[in-house]
Amino acid sequence: MQQVPRETIEAVWEQQAEYSEEEWSQWVDQFAQEQPSLLVYLGAADQAVRDAEDEGSELMPLAALIYDSLRSRFSLPVLDPETIEEAEDTNIALLRSLDNASEAEHHAVVESLVNNYPQSPMIAFIMERLMEGNEETPELAPDHVGMELLYLKTMIDALTAQTAS
């Protein structure tokens, strides 16, 4: 699968920033019809993030960005719960492998993710949005940032797994 270019991602982000409440409602209705299992997963993920933090979550707006960016370039599969769970399990295993890793090893994994990920422009854009305001001191970023990244990367992985080439 080819990468979604940064320009497409930014254009979708800007377009969605202009959505009215009614347009968002229509978007959610369409998403629910197209990806019911993914909507359930993201709803549970959003609730987990909200339960873990008092502040708002960027999960759903970024999930909408991912979906519309990918959909603008590719025909996407309808995900089943098993595909989503498989992608999440893989990402959790990656995180567990870093449990005893040094800061340098963590940095190397993040750098590799940004540079070598099949949808690297998208993951980079998402990380920038999640880290906004904490670029200089990433260690001070709220804990929910890591959770949101896990859920969003899982979404990308699940949507692109069958079409990767």
Secondary structure, DSSP 8 states (H G I E B T S, - for coil): -----HHHHHHHHHHHHT--HHHHHHHHHHHHHH-HHHHHHHHHHHHHHHHH-SS---HHHHHHHHHHHHHHHS------HHHHHHHHHHHHHHHHHTTT--HHHHHHHHHHHHHHSTTHHHHHHHHHHHTTT-SS-GGGS-THHHHHHHHHHHHHHHHHHTT--
